Amino acid sequence: MGWCHAGSRSDGVALWLSGTSRDIQRVFVTHGLKRPRVQYSATIEDALTAVVDVVDDGAVV
């Protein structure tokens, strides 16, 4: 989990986790993987839509 945590603090790194249950999300949050560093999506399709929206808004180059 260290690589996710360190990478999510770097400039330009976006991390979306999909299909994680609330229990698993709770474990990640306990270890510091929480919003805004990490985004959670119910499905891969939802994550891809969110990524496209962020790129379209100009937040990611």
Residue pairs with C-beta under 8 A, 6 or more apart in sequence:
1 28
1 31
1 33
4 15
4 33
4 38
5 31
5 32
5 33
5 37
7 13
7 15
8 15
8 33
8 37
8 38
9 37
12 60
12 61
14 39
14 51
14 54
14 60
15 33
15 37
15 38
15 39
16 38
16 39
16 40
16 41
16 47
16 50
16 51
17 25
17 28
17 33
17 38
17 39
17 40
17 41
17 47
18 40
18 41
18 42
18 43
18 44
18 46
18 47
19 41
19 42
19 43
19 44
20 28
20 40
25 40
28 34
28 38
39 47
39 50
41 47
41 50
51 60
54 60
